[in-house]
Amino acid sequence: MIPSPSSQFSLLAQRRFAPFFGAQFLGAFNDNLFKTALVTVVTFDARSWTDIDVGLLNNLIAGLFILPFMLASATAGQVAEKFDKAALMRTVKWMEIAIMGVAAVGWFTHSLWLLIAAIVGMGLHSTLFGPVKHSYLPQHLSERELIGGNGMVQMGTFVGILTGQLSGAALVGCCGDLQLGLIAGATLAVAALGLLCTLFVPTTPAAVPDLAVSRNPFAEMARNLRFSAANRDVFVAMLANSWFWFFGAMILAQFPVFARDVLRGSPEVFAVLLTAFSVGIGAGSLMCERLSGRTIHLGLVPLGALGLTAFGIDLFLAASAPMPATATAGSLLAGPQWRILLDCFLLGAFGGIYVVPLFALIQTRAERSHLSRTIGGMNILNALFMVVAALVAMVLLGSGVPVPGIFLFTALANAALLALLCVVRPEYPRATLGWLLARFGARRLVE
């Protein structure tokens, strides 16, 4: 029987979790270190790399990274079902080292297209790792540990994303002519460290070892989504999870322009906003274990969604108020614009509270022999929702909607989706009401 640790943090001292956590953290870190370094180099030194419009190129890089999630997630789910997950993690990490080797050649030969090929490769690397990551946990954690374990993984993922982005930008900004060598060396070293972590991941037997992997990814994608849709509890949770990626993409994609044009700040202001949101995600994810009493509590989902709407609206109000001439990191941390920073942090925190129970629900209610494929289907939906978010934002901006207006639109759309969730699955609001009554002692007043 799997022992139940005293808290989610004690999992970091256990072999069944710690090496896996390290591997997934380093993967998220390396993805974002490489991608941010490439975008930053191309943006600030465009003439020495390409004649293509920088704005177009940056969007192309982002789109090519997401493309494998749409095309290969269904197949990745099948592969994760068929083979030992620990062995797959090691294979994926060897693949990461090879991709970063191609990128190193691209850096040293000044070949933009080799670097873009590596971007596609890292997208494929993440696509293959996703179903393995989320289906690994139920095989090694008890149901009471899943909320805490998922909270740790969510926290690790977003901290990895944030620190990778900051590190990528920092490496470009330092050391002059040595910067490209440092980027190449850093990404190879992180990939190698990730491989080292996977060597300690315990054996995780295949769920369906005799599964025949489909050669047609599009047919498998349709079959996968049809199978998941048959389990209404799981499919609603998948859609609700993908909505969070839509919400996050709508908000985060506006941060650079928001920092530059609305706050009239420098790149460090954008970094502070991104840090607040990412730290909030980590904090909210870790809070889920305590808030839920170490059970899979559906009541946290509407609670998290309410927070996303409330602080999305407040971010709009704070951003619409009169602004100082310029914003700085200091004015956000301890000056008149502290409310904007607090809203960003709380948006992240309530996002973590919203999404962690959804992952745990999917892991426990999906058919065990189809869990990896279910996660693969969810990754397809996530990618589609993010693409739609980009299109919606482009339409709104093209129609003259200012960035604060996009914050308001997203918050109100979230309220509408929350209302729809409560109508379609009334057990969610009932669970929230029960949680509030139990948490704040209001049951006595009712009685």
Protein Blocks (a to p, Z undefined) as FASTA:
>chain_A
ZZddfbfklmmmpfklmmmmmmmmmmmmmmmmmmmmmmmmmmmmmmmmomcdfklmmmmm
mmmmmmmmmmmmmmmmmmmmmpcfklmmmmmmmmmmmmmmmmmmmmmnopaklmmmmmmm
mmmmmmmmmmmmmmmmmmmpcfklmmmmmmmmmmmmmmmmmmmmmmmmmmmmggilmmmm
mmmmmmmmmmmmmmmmmmmpccdddfblmbccdfblklmmmmmmmmmmmmmmlmmmmmmm
mmmmmmmmmmmmmmmmmmmmmnopafklmmmmmmmmmmmmmmmmmmmmmmnoopacfklm
mmmmmmmmmmmmmmmmmmmpccdfbdcfklmmmmmklmmmmmmmmmmmmmmmmmmmmmmm
mmmmpcfklmmmmmmmmmmmmmmmmmmmmmmmmmmmmnopafklmmmmmmmmmmmmmmmm
mmmmmmlmmmmmmmmmmmnopmmmmZZ
